[in-house]
Amino acid sequence: MYKNSIRKYRKEKGLKLEEMSIKIGISTGYLCHLERGTRKNPSREVMERISKALQKSIAEVFFEESDE
């Protein structure tokens, strides 16, 4: 099973949720849902924007192995 690491990398970059959502052009609410995993399967474009903002690959951000 995979989990995303958006929150982990966002905090490492020192970005607040609202700052990042503005930077990538999506709503704060949507970004929050993605981080928590209550919304799944973002578009390729959204994954690319998030990964670019975090300076990580899509695989690093969205396909981290989870023990859950």
C-alpha positions in Angstrom: 0.0 0.0 0.0 1.2 3.5 -0.8 0.7 6.8 1.1 1.6 10.3 0.0 4.3 12.3 1.8 3.0 15.8 0.9 2.7 17.0 4.5 6.2 15.6 5.4 7.9 17.4 2.6 5.8 20.6 2.9 6.9 20.9 6.5 10.5 20.2 5.6 10.3 23.2 3.2 8.7 25.3 5.9 5.6 26.0 3.8 2.2 26.5 5.4 -0.7 24.8 3.8 -2.2 28.0 2.5 1.2 29.2 1.1 1.6 26.0 -0.8 -1.9 25.9 -2.1 -1.5 29.4 -3.5 1.9 28.5 -5.0 0.5 25.5 -6.9 -2.9 26.9 -7.8 -5.3 24.6 -5.9 -7.6 25.2 -3.0 -6.3 24.9 0.5 -9.1 22.5 1.3 -8.2 20.2 -1.6 -4.6 20.2 -0.7 -5.5 19.4 2.9 -7.7 16.4 1.8 -4.8 15.1 -0.4 -2.4 15.3 2.6 -4.8 13.4 4.9 -5.6 10.9 2.2 -9.4 11.6 2.3 -9.1 12.5 -1.4 -7.2 10.2 -3.7 -6.1 10.1 -7.3 -5.2 13.7 -8.1 -4.6 14.4 -11.7 -1.1 14.1 -13.2 -1.0 17.9 -13.5 -1.7 18.4 -9.8 0.9 15.7 -8.8 3.4 17.5 -11.0 2.7 20.9 -9.5 2.9 19.5 -5.9 6.1 17.6 -6.7 7.7 20.7 -8.3 6.8 22.9 -5.4 8.4 20.4 -3.0 11.4 19.8 -5.3 10.8 16.1 -5.2 9.8 13.5 -7.8 6.2 12.3 -8.2 7.3 8.9 -7.0 8.9 10.3 -3.8 5.8 12.4 -2.9 3.0 10.1 -3.9 4.2 6.5 -3.9 6.1 6.0 -0.7 5.7 2.5 0.7 3.5 2.2 3.8 3.3 -0.5 6.3 -0.4 0.1 7.0 
